[in-house]
Amino acid sequence: MHCGCSKRLPAAGSRSGTSVYTVGSVGDYWSSTPGGSIFAYYLYFSASSVNPANNNNRYNGRSVRLVQHPFPEEELLTELFLSYYSARSNKRNTCSQIRFERDLSRNLIELWEDIASFRYQVGRSMCFIINRPVKREVFAASFRDRIVHHLLYRYLMPIFEPTFIYDSYSCRVGKGTLFGINRLEHHIRSVSRNYTQPCYVLKLDILGYFMSMDRTILYKMVMDTLRRKGRTEDVLFPYVANLLPKVIFNDPTHNCYVKGKRSDWVGLPPSKSLFHAAPGCGLPIGNLTSQLLSNIYLNGLDQFVKRDLQCCHYGRYVDDFYLVDSSPEFLLSCINPIRDFLASTLHLTLHPRKLYLQEQSKGVPFLGCVLRGGRRSLSRRAARLMRERLLEVLTFEQNPFQIRAVLNSYRGHVKTALA
């Protein structure tokens, strides 16, 4: 192994039921990592190949179940393989991924050696502008860096997931935009006694959230939580502790590759561009780690609203959050404490023009839908973007299968969201 140590494992074969197979020619060894409700990952090797990330039913017999890898480099290699499989999902046709896979074994081993020897450095990003659903600046990391992002996500998410409130909807398994819409409807029904009592909704937004996050505060939040939960003794902790500051404090604007024209940035507010961010502030939109870290950064706000302000009916999707109550006076009284908490604790600013307080029967726009008295409809912006996209596809697209795919996609989205 990389550490200069070695371990001899016999080719003991495997068992299924009462039968034993491939004794003397194949080795199968359980890891300590579950692969589902009834599955687990295991190491497979033979005279010609090695695969450290196989997945099989735990009913089947393997030679040994390791509680902990004796060498941290071995566990790191296993996690790196699993992170690679996760990173390549829906990315198999990108140029960066194809280049990496042309010499997959060498590239993965080189990345493993760089991380294991603490020599890893963040690579160059590609910057471009997207215009749907709104104009945004995106930084796309190289595929090599994406594997590292997934490695960090796989380590951090199980630790921080239990600390998040139930009504935080972004970048969490089993949640998302539709879940957020359903939860807002649930809160409105609860406060209004099934639409028989007055109910008011306060919606707030943060000005240039991703570009305003203080990286030093964020890094301290993450490391303090890991120490408080006793994770410093984890086998992978030294590698995570080395990678985290490199990812968090990386400034992707330095030496980035700009895709498109300078005119693409015309009309983009400075508060939405990392090129105009204050020193030491901002995370790139487009990285998996940025989505997770953004939830960690605002988790303190979630706890403050729920515990200190005693607002039970609260939810948040990234930086778009709402409070629901029967008293508009109570909701108005929450604005200044929230503004002060954001400014003093997180160095963030409430958006001055995105303050919305309305009785629910007047309509509440949230995540592309408008909720009004138990009914749902598409927001005007969502409907306009859908019409523009469909007109573009029907006008310029020549492939009938692509046209059908887009039409079915919008049909399914609208049917599900308005159900």
WOBEL-V164398 format. One record per backbone hydrogen bond with DSSP energy under -0.5 kcal/mol. CO is the residue of the C=O (numbers start at 0). NH is the residue of the N-H. E is the energy in kcal/mol with one decimal. If there is no record, write none. Layout:
CO:NH:E / CO:NH:E
This chain:
0:3:-1.6 / 6:8:-0.5 / 9:11:-2.0 / 10:23:-3.2 / 12:27:-0.6 / 13:20:-3.1 / 14:60:-3.8 / 15:18:-1.7 / 18:15:-2.3 / 20:13:-1.7 / 21:24:-1.5 / 21:25:-1.9 / 25:12:-2.6 / 26:44:-2.0 / 27:62:-2.3 / 28:42:-3.2 / 29:65:-1.2 / 31:33:-0.6 / 32:40:-2.4 / 37:57:-2.8 / 38:34:-1.8 / 38:35:-0.6 / 39:55:-2.4 / 40:30:-2.6 / 41:53:-1.7 / 42:28:-2.4 / 43:50:-2.8 / 44:26:-3.0 / 48:45:-2.6 / 50:43:-2.7 / 50:53:-0.5 / 53:41:-2.1 / 55:39:-2.0 / 56:59:-1.4 / 60:14:-1.8 / 63:29:-1.6 / 63:65:-0.6 / 70:73:-1.0 / 70:74:-1.2 / 71:75:-2.4 / 72:76:-2.1 / 73:77:-2.2 / 74:78:-2.6 / 75:79:-2.2 / 76:80:-2.1 / 77:81:-2.2 / 78:82:-2.3 / 79:83:-2.1 / 80:84:-2.2 / 81:85:-1.9 / 82:86:-2.7 / 83:87:-2.1 / 84:88:-0.5 / 85:88:-0.8 / 87:90:-2.3 / 90:93:-1.5 / 93:97:-2.4 / 94:98:-2.5 / 95:99:-1.7 / 96:100:-2.3 / 97:101:-1.2 / 99:102:-0.8 / 100:103:-1.2 / 102:106:-2.5 / 103:107:-2.8 / 104:108:-2.4 / 105:109:-2.5 / 106:110:-2.2 / 107:111:-2.7 / 108:112:-2.7 / 109:113:-2.3 / 110:114:-2.3 / 111:115:-3.0 / 112:116:-2.0 / 113:118:-3.2 / 113:119:-1.2 / 114:117:-1.3 / 124:256:-3.0 / 125:139:-3.4 / 126:258:-3.4 / 127:137:-2.9 / 129:135:-2.4 / 135:129:-2.3 / 135:137:-0.5 / 137:127:-2.2 / 137:139:-0.5 / 138:140:-0.6 / 139:125:-2.7 / 141:145:-2.0 / 142:146:-1.7 / 143:147:-1.1 / 144:148:-2.2 / 145:149:-2.3 / 146:150:-2.1 / 147:151:-2.4 / 148:152:-2.5 / 149:153:-2.7 / 150:154:-1.4 / 151:155:-3.0 / 152:156:-2.6 / 155:158:-0.8 / 155:159:-2.3 / 156:160:-2.7 / 159:162:-1.3 / 159:163:-0.8 / 160:163:-1.2 / 164:167:-1.0 / 166:168:-0.5 / 166:315:-2.5 / 168:171:-0.6 / 171:174:-2.0 / 175:179:-2.1 / 176:180:-2.4 / 177:181:-2.4 / 178:182:-2.3 / 179:183:-2.3 / 180:184:-2.2 / 181:185:-2.1 / 182:186:-2.5 / 183:187:-2.4 / 184:188:-2.4 / 185:189:-2.4 / 186:190:-2.6 / 187:191:-2.5 / 188:193:-3.0 / 189:192:-0.8 / 191:195:-2.4 / 191:196:-2.3 / 198:359:-2.8 / 199:324:-2.2 / 200:202:-0.5 / 200:357:-1.8 / 201:322:-2.4 / 202:355:-2.5 / 203:320:-2.0 / 204:350:-2.8 / 205:208:-0.8 / 207:211:-0.8 / 208:211:-1.5 / 208:212:-0.9 / 209:282:-2.4 / 212:214:-0.7 / 212:281:-2.5 / 213:217:-2.3 / 214:218:-2.7 / 215:219:-2.1 / 216:220:-2.3 / 217:221:-2.2 / 218:222:-2.5 / 219:223:-2.6 / 220:224:-1.9 / 221:225:-2.2 / 222:226:-2.3 / 223:227:-2.6 / 224:228:-2.1 / 225:230:-2.8 / 226:229:-1.5 / 229:232:-0.7 / 230:233:-1.6 / 233:236:-0.6 / 235:238:-0.6 / 235:239:-2.3 / 236:240:-3.3 / 237:241:-1.2 / 238:242:-2.2 / 239:243:-2.8 / 240:244:-0.7 / 241:245:-0.6 / 242:246:-2.1 / 243:247:-3.1 / 244:248:-2.2 / 249:251:-0.8 / 250:253:-1.5 / 252:254:-0.5 / 252:255:-0.9 / 255:257:-0.6 / 256:126:-3.1 / 256:258:-0.6 / 257:259:-0.6 / 260:263:-1.6 / 261:264:-1.6 / 262:265:-1.4 / 264:267:-2.0 / 266:268:-0.6 / 268:271:-2.2 / 269:272:-1.5 / 271:136:-0.6 / 272:275:-1.2 / 273:276:-1.1 / 277:280:-1.8 / 279:214:-2.2 / 283:286:-1.1 / 284:138:-2.3 / 286:290:-1.2 / 287:291:-1.7 / 288:292:-3.1 / 289:293:-1.9 / 290:294:-1.3 / 291:295:-1.9 / 292:296:-2.5 / 293:297:-1.6 / 294:298:-0.6 / 295:298:-0.7 / 297:301:-2.0 / 298:302:-2.3 / 299:303:-2.1 / 300:304:-2.6 / 301:305:-2.3 / 302:306:-2.8 / 302:307:-0.6 / 303:307:-1.2 / 303:308:-2.0 / 304:310:-2.0 / 309:311:-0.8 / 311:313:-1.3 / 312:323:-2.7 / 314:321:-2.4 / 315:168:-2.5 / 316:319:-2.3 / 318:205:-0.6 / 318:320:-0.7 / 319:316:-2.7 / 320:203:-2.7 / 321:314:-1.6 / 322:201:-3.1 / 324:199:-2.9 / 325:327:-0.6 / 326:330:-1.6 / 327:331:-2.4 / 328:332:-2.0 / 329:333:-0.8 / 330:333:-0.8 / 330:334:-0.6 / 331:334:-0.9 / 331:335:-0.6 / 332:336:-0.6 / 333:337:-2.0 / 334:338:-2.8 / 335:339:-2.8 / 336:340:-2.4 / 337:341:-2.5 / 338:342:-2.1 / 339:343:-2.7 / 340:344:-2.5 / 340:345:-0.8 / 341:345:-1.0 / 341:346:-0.6 / 341:347:-2.3 / 345:213:-0.5 / 348:206:-2.9 / 350:353:-1.1 / 353:355:-0.6 / 355:202:-3.3 / 357:200:-2.6 / 358:361:-2.3 / 359:362:-1.4 / 362:364:-0.5 / 363:370:-2.5 / 365:368:-1.5 / 367:378:-2.3 / 368:365:-3.1 / 369:376:-1.4 / 370:363:-2.4 / 371:374:-1.6 / 374:371:-2.6 / 376:369:-2.9 / 378:382:-2.6 / 379:383:-2.4 / 380:384:-2.7 / 381:385:-2.0 / 382:386:-2.2 / 383:387:-2.4 / 384:388:-2.4 / 385:389:-2.5 / 386:390:-2.5 / 387:391:-2.2 / 388:392:-2.4 / 389:393:-2.7 / 390:394:-1.5 / 391:395:-2.4 / 392:396:-2.0 / 397:399:-0.7 / 398:402:-1.9 / 399:403:-2.4 / 400:404:-2.0 / 401:405:-2.3 / 402:406:-2.4 / 403:407:-2.6 / 404:408:-2.0 / 405:409:-2.4 / 406:410:-2.3 / 407:411:-2.7 / 408:412:-2.4 / 409:413:-2.7 / 410:414:-2.4 / 411:415:-2.4 / 412:416:-2.6 / 413:417:-2.2 / 415:418:-0.8
